[in-house]
Amino acid sequence: MAKVAVISAILEEPDRCQQRFNEVVTGFKGIVKGRMGIPMEEYGISVISITVVGELDDINSLTGKLGNIEHVYVKTSISKKEV
């Protein structure tokens, strides 16, 4: 069964990591339901929130791949309820 999750990411030095971040997210477009990004140029960061619905393994895979990108910091909240 699928779960609903929100992946929160902070990109420090987005000029250096935004392209790779977008490539990884695109690879999981089947589970991505929505995305909101807030560029905070005055601080040199971008804040991104991604809502996903998918199997736990897929959610964890996406989170892990994003977290392995240099200058990207990720946290995930996953629903207990299965959908």
Beta strands, then each sheet from edge to edge (+ up, - down):
strand 1: 3-12
strand 2: 32-40
strand 3: 45-54
strand 4: 72-82
sheet 1: 2+ 3- 1+ 4-
end
